[in-house]
Amino acid sequence: MIEGNKKTKEQIIFRQLTFKKGDSISFSNLQTVLNESKQYIINTGLFYNVTLNIRNWEGSNMDIFISLEERLYTYPIPTVDIFDRNFNAWFVEHNHDGKRLQYGIRFLQMNMRGRNESLRINAMFGFSQKFELSYTVPYINQKQKVGLQFKSSYTRSKFATYETLDNHEQFYFNADTFIRRTFLTQLDFTLKPGYEDKHIFSVGFLHSEVYDTVTHLNPDFYLNGKVLQDYFALGYTFVHDRRDIVGFPLHGSYFDVGVSAFGILPTDNTHLYSLQINHAKYFQAGKNLYFAIRNKLKFSSPVKQPYYTQKGFGYKLDYVSGYEYYVVDGQSFWLGKLVSRYRILKFALPNNFQNNVVKASKFPFNVFLIGQMDAGYVKDDYYNKGNPLSNSLLVGGGPGIDVVLFYDVDFQLQYSFNLRGENGLFLHFSSFF
């Protein structure tokens, strides 16, 4: 019996269960089966709270009762975002310049038709503008193993990063016109035969153009002084995910490997190949004490690539603690992170405004003290001149605090040190939207 799925179709929930009606489960394995099913349901991202209880246990027969609290599914979020690669670079390096802000709205509609489908529409304005549309259908067949995702975006900007010098981005800005435009569209086909493994097959197309002043400043921006770039791309990714909670895991493991080819047709004017591998292990070492070990590898060829494609450290989650103000570009890299977390607070915030929109009675809230140590190495055989952090071992880390709301909104404040003798306070934020 299922209770609380006012919108979600039952087949979406049944898909996450490791058992079905009429199965025989040994008593010694019962709790493991229930716990696994609970985590698989939570990791759909559709519920705040999930409870599995045993009812009507008579002899060798029993009923399993599933109680759910659906989360808010509609998020029209007025947004102020930053053009720069992270908050710390914008706030310190660019003196929190208001011109480098984007403003607009992010709209996310989760659980469309009650089938865990999602629609995203983003419209961001300012000196750098971005418009995005994506629709995800996790299952398109009756056996719920095959899915697809469509996404498309158009960006235009009056800023362009044309070069990296002394591991800092060099910008060209034209207040009168948009100097770079990019259109991207992609279709992903997914195959998920079980609970933990997923295969993703991707096909996409990119068109990008840049103001000729940028290519005069750096002829290698698109290579050979080109102002246009057009190519088709193919990709394949394998994912093995055993994390307890996808948004903020404390137990389990994660592995993925992806290969991509950019420029698959003879008429394409860019031809690149890349391989990326991610692995993470999460475990508990004592009461409220948790550890995470994460590694990421990237390889790409050829050595001579368009400037804007060969990104290394300093972008999104690819950074070494203490080096957030720097950009370390290159064709290949390794990044390792060791994180210890000690939970000092765990409670549920009561929802005093429970209604038909926000149905959950409580919101989970956790606070952790953290210690983090990162190391990484970027190999750059083409753009390394004048960038001393390339082809060098980088090590940094320090103490901090993690504040986690729900299961997938994380604020991290960390005081970090690096091998250059520099230190500072850095803010990081991640969320499902």
N, C-alpha and C positions, 0 to 999 in steps of 0.2 A: 504494500500500500504506500502511496506517495501523498504527502500533504504539503501544501504551500506553493506548489507550482501553478500559480494563477495564470501565467503567460506561457511558460516553458512547456513544450510538448513532452509527453512521457517518454517517447522514443529517444529523445536527447539524453535523458537521465539514464534510461536502461542501457544506452550505449556505453556508459562509463562504469557499469557494474561488472565485477569479475565473476559474477554468478548469475544464473537465470532460474526461473521457476522450475522446480523439480530436481535441481542439482543436489548431490550429496556432498556435504562438507564435514570433515572430521572436526571433532570438538577442539582438538589441539590447534587446528588451523583456522578456526572460526573468527577469532579476533583479528588475525592478520588479514583475512578476506574482507572483513568489514572496514578495517582501517584503510586498506588500499582503495576500496570502492569510494570511501569518503573523500580521499585525496583526489581521486580522478574527477569526482563531481566538483570539488572546490576549484580545480584547475581549469574548468570550463570558463571561469570568471563570471559566472551568472548569479552566484549566490554569496551572501554575506556569511550565512551560517548553515551548516549541514550536520544532521544527526541521524545515525542509524541505530535503531533499537530492535530488540527481539520481543515479539509478542506471541501469545497463544502457543507456548511451547508444550506440546503434548507428545510424549514418547519420543519418536525420532523425527517428528514434524514440527515446524515452527514457521511463523510469519516474520518477515523483516520489514519494519516500518521506517520509512524515510521521511524525515521532517526537514523542510527547506524554508529559508528566508531569502526571497529574491532581492537582488540589489537594484539600485536605480539604473535604468537602462538608457535613459535619454540625457545627454550631456550637451546642451548648447552653452559653450563656455566662452565668454568674452575674454580675449587673450592679449597680453602684451608680451612679446617675445623679443629676443635679441638676434641681430644679424650675425654676430660673432660666433665662433665655434664653441665657446662655453661662457658661463656667467663671469668667471674670474677674469678672463681676458678682456671682456667688455668693461667690467667695473674698474679694473686697475690700469690696464694698458691703454684703453681708449677713454679713460676718465668718465665712465658711464655717460657717454655722449648720446643724447636723446635722438639724434639723427640715425643712430644705428639700431633703433628699436623698430620692431614690426608690431602692428596692432590690427586686430580683426576678430574673427570668431573661429573657434574649432567646434564642429558639431559631430557628435558620435551617437549613433543609434545602435545599441547592442540588442541582440536577441530578436532581430526582425522575424516576424511571423511565428515567434516562439521556437525557432529552429536554430538558434545560436548563430544566425547570420548577422553581419554587422555592416553598417554604412558609415563612412567617414567623409565629411566635407570640411575642408579648411580653406579659409580665405584670409590672407594676411596682406596688409597694405603698408605703405611707407616708402622709403628710398629703396628698399628691397621688398619685392612682392612675391607671394607664392599662393597658388591655387591648386588644391589637391582634391581628388575624388577616388575613393576605393570602395569596393563591395566584396565581402567575403562570404562564401557559402561552404561551410565545412564538409557537408555531405550532399552529393547530388544523386546518389544511387540508393536503392532500398536497403542494401546491406551496410550503409553508412561507412564506407571505406574510401570513397573517392570524393574530392572536393576541388574547389577552384577559387581563385582570387583575381580580381581585376583592379588595377590601379593606374592612375594617370595624373600627371602634374605638369604645371606650367609655371616657370619662375622668370622674373626679370628684375634686374638690379642696376642701380646707379653706382654701385661699388663693384670692383673686381680685384681679387687677390691675384696679382700677376707674377709674384716672385717671393721666394723665401731667402732672407739675408740675415745672417747671425741668428738663425732659428727664430726669426720673427717675420710675420707676414708683411709684405709691402703692398699697399693699396693704391689703386687709381680711382678717383671719384669725379663724376661729372654731374652737377646738380641739374643740368638742363635736359638730359636724355638718359634713357636706359641703355647701358653699354653692354649688357650681356643678357641673353634670353636662352632658355632651355626648355624643351618639351620632352617628356619621358612617358612612355606607356609600357605596361608589362602585364602579362597573363601568367599566373602560376597554376599548375595542376598538382594536386596533392594526393598521395596514396598513403593511407594510415590503416594497415591491416590489423593492428592490435591496439594496445593502450600506450605504448612507449616509443615505438618506432614510427617514423614518418619520412616519406620520400617526396621531394619537391622538385618539379620540372618547370623551368621558367623560360619564357621567350619574351623579348622586349625590343623596343626601338628608341633611340635617342637622337634628337636634333638639337644642336647647340650652335649659337653664333655670338660673336664678340666684336666690339668696336675695334677698328683697326689700330687705334692708339695703343690698345693693350698688346697687340701682337708686335707693334714697334718697340714697346718696352721689353717684351720677352717673346721673341719669335718661336720659342718652344712651348708657348702656352697650349697651342694645338699641334705643334711641330711645323717646321718649315714655313712659318709666317702665315699659316692658314687662319682664316676668320670664321670658317664653318666646319662643323663636325657632324657627320651622319653615320650611324652604324646600327646594325641589328645585333642582338646578343642572345646567347643560349646559356643556361645554367642548370646545374643539378646539385641538390643538397640532401644529405642524409642526416637525420636527427634521431638520437637515442636519448630520451628524457626520462629520468627516474627521480626528479626533484619532488619533494613533498609539497611545496607551494611554489608555483612558477614565478610569481611576482617577487617573492623574497624568501628563497629557500634556506632551510636550516639543516635538512637531512637529504641524503640522496646524491645523485650524480647527473652530469649532463655531458653529452658529446655531440658534436656535429662536424661534418666535413663537406665542403662545397667547392665545386670547380665551375669556372665561368670562362666563356670565350666572347670577347667583345670585338665585333667586326668579322662576321661569319661569311659575308658575301664579297666577291672580288671587287665590287663597286664601293664597298665601305672604305672610308678614308682613315680608319683607325683599326689596328689589329693588336689586341692584347689578350693575355691568358693569365688566369690567377687560380691559386689554390689557397683555401683558408681552413684552418682546423681550430676548433675550440674544445676545451675539456675543463670540467670543474668537478670538484668533490666537496661535499658538505657533510660535516659530522659533529656529533656532540661529544665533549670531553669531560663533562661534569655537569652538576646542576646549574642550569642557566648559562653554561659556557659552551660556545660553539666556534667551530673553525671552518674556513673556506679556503680552498686552494684552486686557483684558476690560471689557466695557460691559454695563450692564443698565438698561433703561427700564421703568417701570411707569406706566400711566395708569388711573384709575378714576373712576367717576361713580355717583351724584351727589356733590356736595360734602358734603352732610350724610349721613354714614354712621354706623352703630353704632360706638361707640368701639373695640370690640375687633377690628374688621375692618380698620381703616386703618393697617396696620403699615408702617413705613418702615425706618429703620436701627436696628441693635442686635440683630437676630434672626438666629440661625444664621450664614449666610455673607454676609448683607447688612449690612455694617458698613464704616465708614471707619476705617482704622488710627489708633489713638490716641484714638478715641472709644468704645471698647468699654464703658465704664461708663455711657454715655448711651443714651437711647431718643429717636429722632427720628421721630415718627409723622406721617403725612400721606396724602393721597389719591394722590399721584403722586411719583415720584422718578427721578433719574438717578444711577448709581453707576459710576465708572470706576476701574480698577486697572491699574497698570503694575508688573510684577515682573521683576527680573533674578535669575537663578540661576547660580551657579558650582559645578559639582560638584567636591568635594574628596575624596570616597571613593565607590568603586563596587566591590562584591565580592559574592560569594555565600556565605551562611552554610551550612556543611555540615549536613545532617540526620543526626545520629548515632543517631537513634531511628527510622530508616526502618522502616515496618511496613505492614501491610495497610490501616491507617487513614490515616497520613501517608506518602504514597508518594513525594513529591518528594525527590530526592537533594540539592538545594540550594535555598536561599531567597534571591532577589535583595534587595540592601540598598544604598541610596544615601543620601548626605549632601550637602546643598547649602548654601552660603552664599547668602543672599538680600538684596536691597535692594528695598524696596517703597514705592510712592507711590500713594496713593488720593485721589480727589476725589469729592464727591457733593453733591447738592442735593435736599432734600425740600420739596415744595410742599404746604402745609397751609392751607386757606382756612376751616377751621372750628374746629380745636382748638389753634390756634397761640398763643393768649393764655397768657402765663406760660411759654412754651417757646421760648427765644431761639435755639435751634439750627435751628428750623424756618424755611424761607424764607431760608436763609443758605448760602453756599458753604462747605463743610467740606473741609479738606485735611489729610492726615496721612500718616505713613509712617516708615520707619526700617529699620535692618539686622536680620537675624535668621538663623536656621538651620532648615532643613527636613530631617527624617529620614523616609525613605520605606522601608517594609518591604513586601515582595512588590511588587505594582503598585498597591495601592489602600489602604494604611494610612499616613497622613501625620500626623506630629507637627511643629508649627511653633512655635518660640519666637522672639518678635520684640520688640525694644525700639523703641517708637514715640513720635513727637512729634506734636502737633497745633497748630492756629493759636491756641489759647488759652494756649500756653506750657506746656502740661502734657506730661508724659512718663511712661513706665512700661514694665514688662515684661509681655507678654501671651502667653498660651498658647492655641493653636488645635489642634483635632484633628478629623480626618475619616477615615471608613473605610467599607467596603462594607456592614458590618453595623450 
